[in-house]
């Protein structure tokens, strides 16, 4: 009997120690996952209010936000970092809230267990505990400004600022689990003798998929910061990073995931590095210098095109190394593996080429570009329309029918957006829903930044340059899809 009592007391002591350790661990997690917001010098912009002109058109000082007839949302924001964020949030408040709703719904769908989601919250919080230390004050203030318009109903996941900060690393986490087919982008460019009028043309599909609803409210955003260059991005509510964009110096940047080890801690999100290049680089050397200066926690390819340099290169970056791929010709192609002499020969990259759909898509892309080039009398030279045709291609090598939605296809029917840039002309085409099958709307950066505010609701896309919707939308196959 005494032995049983002793054993019982020992068990209780052990359980007590385990409970105390768990409690200490929980308190530690809660504490380390807290991220204090920045302290802007001037917060007077919080008192500003937008003006509702009706029909989805809002203004706030010189800034404006509207819902185009194309289905795309359009946004113009200027000013200092914190006020840019505040203005962005106030103008797009409904989209900031709706985007988080969509994101939360997709996470719930992927992780149905409330207990597991709660655990995941602390796991991600612990992983991202130093995320704010890897962002400049400028971007922290801008995110903080937007967060003032975020929904209060997700406070259990963290403060508004902490949540929006963490969402900027979601793209990187998607890279780390890219075998789940969350990320599989395709991009390419032509210039000089490869383009019909020798103008540089860059095309890309942004295949980042976290549910259909996440891609419903695309924003074509135009930024005029007090420091740096004016630029545009294709984005969504609450997001200040960039995944596809071009600045007024004729520098365009698109990103493609490469194979990465599971990261062990946070660094600078890829989208923030892209944003910094758009805002502060006027040529390829300056873009490379910015990429070198930032530590990332996943591997990425940045396809950077420059009007000043009259060419495009791919900056290949891992958490530890950086290399630059220059094709030394007037054509560049990028999928999801590295091509430089250094990083292209690493074990991880060779595994990516052999085991993923990246090489297959690369070969199909080259096949289509070479087929065009072989046409007589200059008919094969690339144009914006031909670029769009390639971005919409669903076939396999040699035109094989590989089924709709196949990750080997250039068009996997999951794109958040598709975009075409002409850096020398400062014109960008952005796809409308669904995926890259709807119309591509054309925006002239010179004309839009010359508006200096908008007092009446009007279409800003250049209708004379609109690319028609894909005829595939009229087929029985699409209806079945």
N, C-alpha and C positions, 0 to 999 in steps of 0.2 A: 504493500500500500504506500509506504514511504517513498519507495523508488518511483512509483507512478506519480506521486505528487512532485517529486524532484524533477522528473522528466517533464511533467506538465508545466512547472515553473520555468524550466529551461526553454521549452518550446515557446512559452509566452514571452520570455526575454528576447529570444531570437526574432519572433514576430514583431515585437516592439521595436527592436533595433532596425529591422527591415522597414517598418512603417516610418520610423524617424528618418531613415536614409531616403526613402521615397519622398517624404514631405520636404526634406532639405533639397532634394533634386528638383522637385516641382517648384519650390520657391526660387531656386537658382534659375531654372528655365524661365520663369515668369519675369525675373529681374533682368536677365541678360537679353531677353527678347524685346524689352522696352527700348524704343528708339525716340529720343527727344527731338522735337522739331527744331528747325533753325530759328534764329531771332532776327528777322528783317529789321532794318533801321527805320523803315517807314511802312506802317500798316494801314494808312488812311484809305487805301483802295478797297478795303473790306466794307467801307460805307457806301461805295458806289453801287448803283443799281442799273440794270439793263432796261432799255425801252423796248416794249413789245409793239411792233408795227402790224402784227397780224400776219397770217399765211406763213408762219414759221420763220419770220424775219425779225431779228433782234439787233439792236445797236447799243454800244456803250462807249461814249466819246467817239474816237475815230475807228473803233473796232466794230466788227460786224459778224453776224452768223446767219446763215440762210439754208433753206432746204431747196435744192435745185429740182427742176422738173424731171431731171434725169434720175432722181432718187439719191444722188450724192449730196452730202452736206458740205457746205463751204464755209470756211472760217478765216478771218483776218485778225491778227493780234499784234500789237506793238507795245514797246515800253521796257521798263526795268524788269528784272527776273520775277520778283514776288508779284508785282502788279500784272505781269503777263499771265501768271498762273491764276490769279484771282479773276481776271477778265475772262480768261479761257473757261474757267469753272462756271462763272455766272452766266456766260453766253450759252454754254453747252450743258447746263446742269442736268437736264432730262437725259441726255446721252451718257453723262458720267454715271448717273444712277442706274440707268438701264444696262449699261455695259457691265457693271459689277453684278447686277442681277443675273445676267446671262452667264457670266463667268462662274458665279457661285452655283447656279443651277447645273452647269456642266461638271463642276467638281463633285456636287452631290450625286450626280448620275454615275460618275466614275468611282466614287467612294461612298456607297449608300450608308455605311455605318456612321452614326453620329459620334460614337466613341473614337473611331479611327480618324474621322475628320478633326476632332478635337486634338488628338495626338499629333496629327499632321500639322496642325496650326503651330504647335510648339516646336516641332521638328524643323519646319521651314523658318520659323522665327529664330531658332538657334543657328540654323545654317546661314541666315541673312543678318546675323547679329552685328556684323561690321559693314553692312552694305552702305550705310550712310557715310562711312569713313572713306569710301571709294568714289564718292561723287563730289564735284565742286560745289561751293556754296550757291553758285548761280542756279544749278539744276535742282538742288535741294529746296531752295526758296520757290522755284517755279512749281515743283511738285506740291509743296506745302500750300501754295496759293490755290491750286486746283482742289486740293483735299478739303478746303473749307466748303466746297459745294457737294461733297460726297454724301452718300446716304448714311444716316445715323444707325440704321438697323443692323449693321455688321460690326458693331463695336466689340462684340464677343471675339472677333477675329483679330482685333487690334484697333488702335486709333485710326482715324481717317488717313492721317499722314503715313502711318506705318504701313497700312494696307496698300495705298497707292505706290509707296516706295517699293514694297515687295513685288507688286504686279509688274514692275519694270524688269524684274529678273525672271519672270515666267517664261519668256522666250528662250532664255538660256537654259532653264530647267528642261524645257521642251527639247532642246538640243541633246541634253544628257540622256534623254530617254527616246531618242529619235527612232529606235527600232519599233516604237509604237506608231510610227508614221505621222507624228505630229508636225515634222518639219522635213521638207524635201523640195527646196526651191530650185528654179532654173533661170539663168540669165545669160545674155549674150550681147555682143555689139559689133557693128561694122562702121568703117569710115573710109575715106579716100576712094581708091579704085573699087572697093567692095560695095559702096553706096551709090545710088542712082545719081545724086547731085553732089557727091563727095562728102556730104554732111554726115557727121557722126550720129548714129542711131543706136540707142541702148534699149533692150527689152527685157522684162523680167516678170515671172510669176512668183508671187509670195504665197507659198503653200504652207501656211501655218494654221493648223486646224484644231480648234477647241469648240466645235459645235457650229451648226449653221447660223444660229441666232447671233453669235459673236461677230459674224461678218455682215450683218444686216445694215449697220449704221456707220458706213465709212465716211470719214471726214477728209476732204482735201483742204489742208491747212496752209496758210501763208503767214510767215512770221517776219516781223520787222523789229529785231532786237536793238537796244541802244548800243550794244557792242557786237561787232562781227558783221557778217553779211546777211542780207535778206535771203530767205530760202522757203521752199515748200516741202511738205511731206504728205504721204497718204497715211492716215492715222485713225484713232478711235478715241472715244471719250475717256478722259483721265490720263492720257498717255502723252508724255513730253519727249520720249525717245523717238528715234527714227529707224525705219526699216527700208524705206524707199523714199528718196528725195533728191532735190536739185537746188543749188543756190544761184544767186544772180550773177555769179562769176563763171557760170557754165560748168560747175563741178557737180556731177551726179554720183550718188552712192547707193548701191544695193547690197544686201548681205545674204550669204548662203551658208547654212550650217555645215560643219565638217565633223568628223568623228571625234568624240571626246571621251576621256575617262570620266567616271562619276566624280564631280567636283567635291572637295572636302571643305570648302569655305567660300565665302562670297568675295567678289572683286567688282570691277566696273562692268555693269551690264553692256552687252554688245550694242544695244540700241542707243545707249548714251554716248558711246564712242562714235557711232555713226552720226548722231546729232551734233557732236562737237566738230567733226570733220565738215559737215554741211555749214555750220555757223562760222567756222574760223579758217577754212582752207580755201585758197584761190587756185591751187594747182596740185598736181600729184605729189611733189616733194613735201609740201606742207601737210597733206593728208597722211603721208607715211610717218612724218614726225609726230603727229598727234596720236596715231595708232601705236607707235613705239612708246609713247609716254604713259600709256594706260595699261594696267595689269588686268587681264580678263580671266575668267574661270572656266571658259569653254573655248573650243577652237572654232574659227570662223574665217570665211573668205569675204573680203570687201571688194566688190568690183567698183573701181573708181574711174570715172571718165572725166576728162578735162578738156574744155574748149581751148584753154591757153596752151596746153601741151599737144593738142590735136591727136590724142590717143587715149586708150584705156589700159589699165593694168589691174591685177588682182593682188591685194595685200592679204597674205595668208598669215594668220596669227593664232598661236596656241597660248596657253597660260605661261609658257616659258620661252617661246621663240617667235621670231617674225621673219618672213621671207616675202619677196615680191616676185610675182610671175609676170613677165613681159613677153608676149608672144612674138614680138619683133615682126609683126605683120599687121595688116589692117582688118583683123578679125579676132575676136576674143569670145571664149565660151566658158561658162562656169556652171557646175552642178553642185555636188556635195562631196567632192574630194579635192585634195591639193594637187597642184601641177608644177610647182617650183622644183628646182634641182635639189634643194635641201629638204623641205618638208614633204615633198612628193614621194620620197623614197623611204619614209619612216615605216616601221612595222604596222602601226595603227592605220596609216593612210592606205597601205597596200591591202590590209584587211577590208577597209571601206570599199576600195575599188572592186575587190573580189566578191564581197558578201552582200553589198547593197545594190540598189537600183541606180545608183549614181552614174556608173560607167555606161549602163545601157542608155540612159537618157542623154548622156553626152554624145554617144555614137549616133543616136537618132537625130539629135540637133545638128551634128556635123553633116549627116546624110542630107538633111533638108537644105542646109546652107550650100553644100556642094552641088546639089541638084539645081538649085537656082543659078549658081555661078556658071553652070554649063550651058545655060540657055544662050542662043545666038544674039548678035546685034545689041549687046548690052541689056537685053531683057532680064537677065538674071541678077542684075545688081539690086541690092537690098533697098526697100522702101519701108515707110511706116506701115503700110497695109500688109506687106509681106511679113514684116516682123510680127504683126498681130496674128496673121495666119499661122505662123509657126508656134506662137504662144498658145494657140487654140488646138494644136494638133493632138489627137488622141490615139494615133496609130503607133505600132512598134516598128522595129527595124525592117526595112524593105516593105513598109506599108502594111505589115501584118496586123490583123485584127486581134488585139490583146485584151479586149474587154474594157468597158467604161470604168473609170475610176482606178485603173491599174497604176501603181506607183512607178512603173517603168515609163509611163507616158509623160510627155512634156506637160500636157493638160490632164491633171489627175481629177478634175472636177471637185476640188476642195479649196481652191485659191481664195484667200481673204481678199486679195486684189491682184490685178495685173496692171503693169504700167509701161509706157514707152517714153523715152526722153530724146530730145534733140538739143544737146547742150549748147551748141553754137547759136541756135535760134532761140533758146530759152523757152521752148514749148514742151509741154508734157501732156500725154494722153493717159487718162485713168479709166479703167474698166468699170462698167456698171453691172449690177446683178442680173442673172446669177453667175457667179464666178467671173470668168473672162469671156462669157458668151454674150453679154449685153453690149450695148454701144460703148465705144471708147470716146470720152469727152476730152476736148483739147483746151488747154489753158496756156495763155501767153503770159509769162511772168512779168515782162515789161509793162504790159497793159494793166495787169492787176495791181502791181505795186504803184503804178502811176495814179490809181484811183484816190489814194490818200483819204480813205474813208468812203462810206457809202450811205447816203441819206434816203434812198428809195430802193425798193426791192427790184432787182433786175438780174437776168441771167448773165453770168460772166464768162461762161465757156464760149469758145469760138465755134459757132454752129457750122461754119463753112468747112471746118476741118474734122467734123465728127466722123468716126469710123463706124460703119453699120454693124448691127448685131449679127451674130453668127446664124446662118440659115439652119444650123443643127437644131435650133430652138423650135422649128416648125415641123420636125420629123416625128414619126411615131416612136422612134427609139428614145427621144428626149422625154416624151410623155410617159413612157414606161419607167424611165429613170426616176 
